[in-house]
């Protein structure tokens, strides 16, 4: 990537491909907002990358910053990543009970800013505390939103929750239309069996994660981690290739 940058405390990094001009609009400890101009499309969009504080009081500043930005937004706008808070009680399993006041500010802000959440597929949880059995906690802390202008520009959008490999968070892959399929087919045709096996291992991990989320027993945990280990092996093969 020809362009890389990070926010003021080094917690959020982003990389941009060529033929895209980048202008940093705001830079805070919880988000960085950039304007991207795409030369090929002759269009501009605004992207807000979020890494929210875990403290409810500190997150209030993030909601205020986003409100100030939304009131004058005239571009397609994409917002997302780690908000460090759920939107309802169904987005958490295990741990202490969840009370509405913990997420009411988040829900109110998203509705007030006239933002629409991008639907997702695969596991409903994006974060796991790394433990099993009675100590296991799952949450959905990562998500993507967009305004109506962004929807009109890109059409049908979907977020894929990728495997939690090497992190306690699931990476988010934003796809539009058939681009994911086309890229997958190109990889198979061009690079052969290594990439085919990698895709298979990724699907296996997604399948093995689901039983563990429903029943975080030691047996299900071992099955999931065995699948993750095989995926890491093929990721290594891919890197070597």
N, C-alpha and C positions, 0 to 999 in steps of 0.2 A: 504494500500500500504506500503510495507516495506521500500521504499526509497522515500524521498522528498527533494527538494532543491529549491533554488531561485537565481536570478541573483543579481548583485552587488548593485542595488538600490531597491531591493525587489518588483519590478513591475511585474516580470514574475515568476510564480511558476510552478513546474512540479512534477509529481508523477509517479513512475515506479513500475510495478508489480514484483513479485519474478522471479527467474531464469533468470534475466537480469542484466548484469554488466554495470555500468555507469561510463563513463569518461568525465569530463567537459573539452572541448577543448578550448573554448573561452567564456569570460564573459564580456559583455559590458552593458551599460545603455539601449540599444535598442534591444538586443538579447542575448540569451545564446545558445551555440552550444554544443551538447553532442554526444558522440559515445556510442551506445548501442550494447552490444553483447548478443545475444539470445542463451542460452545454448541448448535449445530444437532443434533449427535449425542449430546450429553451424555456425551462420552468424552474421555479424556486419552491422550496418547502422548508418548514421549521421542524426541528427535531429536539425534543427535551429528553435527555438521558438522566434517569433518577437513581440515586442510591440514598434512600431516606434514613434518617436516624431511627434507632430502635426506641427512643424515648418519645412518648406521646406529645409532651409539651414542646420538644424541639422540632417535631414534625409540623407544628402549626406555622412555622416560618415558611416551610416548603409550600403549604397550601396557599399562604398569602402571596408568595412569589408567583405561583401558577395563576392565581386569580388576576393579578396585575397584568400578566401576559395575555390571558384569554380575553380580556376586555377590549383589546385593540388588535386581535389576531386577524390578519387579512390574507394569510397564506394557508395552504394545506399543512396541518399540524399533527405530528406523531409524538406521543408521550409514552414512556415506558421504562421498564426494568424492575429494580428492587424497591418496592414501596414500603417494605418492612411492616406491613399491616394487612390483615385480612379484611374482607368486605362483609362477611356474615359468619355465623357460627358453624355453618356447614363446611367452611374452608379450613377447618382445623380438626385434627384427631389427636387425642392424648393431651397430657399436660393439665394445667390448671383450667378451670372454666373460663369461657370468654364472656365478657359483658359488653352490651351495646355501646357504652361510652368509649370503648377502646377503638371502635371503628366508625362511629357516627360521623366524625369530622371528615374522614376520607370519603365516605359515601355521599355526604352532603356536597363536598367540593366537586366531585366528579359530575354530579347532577347539575350543579350550578354553572359549571363551565360548558355545559352542553357538549360533553364528550361521550363518545360511544366506545364501549369495550369491544375489542376484536375477539371473536370466538376462538377457542382453542381445541386441540385434540390431544389424545393420550391421557396421561395421568392428571387428575384434577389438582394435584399438589406439586409445588415446585421446590419445596424445602423440606429436608429431613434432618433431624438432630443427630443422626448417625448411631442411634441406639436401637435395641430391639425389645420385644416383649412389653412389659408394663412401663418401661421408661421411654418408649418410642413416641415421637411427636412429628406429625406432618402438618404443614401449612402451605397455603397458596399465597406467597409473598410477591411473586413476580407476574406482571401482566402488561398489556399494551392497550392504549386508548388512541382514538383519532377524532378529529372534528369532521364535519360534513364535507368540507372542501377536500380533505384527504380521501374520503370515501369516494367522492365523485371522480377523483383523479385515477385511483387505482382499482376501483370496483370491488369485487369479492376478495376479502382478505381473511387470512387464517394464521393463528399462531400455533406452532408445534412445540410442545414441551419435550425437549430432547432428554437423553439419558443423563442422570446425575453421575458422571464419570470424572473423578478428580476434583469434585466440588460438592458442597452440601446443597447447592442450588442447581436447578435444571436450566440449561441454556434455552433461550427463546429463539425460534426460527420463524420469521415473518415471511409468509409466502403469498403470492398473488396469482390466481388462475392456475395455469399449467406449468409455471416456471420450474417448480420443484421436480415435476415428472420429467421435463425436458433435460434438466441438469443430471438427474439420476440416470436417464437413458444414455446421455452422452458419456458419463463416467464408465458405464458398463461397456459400451462399444469401443471406447478409446483405450481403457486401461486394463480391462479383462478381469480375471478371477479375484485378485486382491480386493478390488473395489466391490465386486459382487458379494464376496464373503463379509466385507465390512458392513454393507447394507443389511445382510442377513443377521449379523450379530447385533446390530442396533435394534432391529425388530425384536429379536429374542429378549434383549434386556427390557424393552418396553413391556413385553408380555410377562416376564418374570417379576417385574416391579409390582404389578397389580395384585397378585396374591399376598405379597408382603404388606402392602398398604392396608389390605382388608384384615389380615391376620399376621401381625409382626412377630411371629414365632421364630425361634432359633433356626428351625428347619427351613422355613421360607426365606429367612435372611441368608442362609448359606447358599441356597439355590440362586438367589438374586446376585450375590457377590461372585459366585462362580461364573455366571453369565457376564457380569461386568468385567471380570478378569480376562475372559476370552475376547471381549470387545477391546480392551486395552491392548491386547496382543496384536490384534489386527490394525489398531491405530498406529502401533509401532511399525508394523510392516508397511503401512501407507506412508509414514514419515520417511522410512528408509528408502522406499521406492522414489 
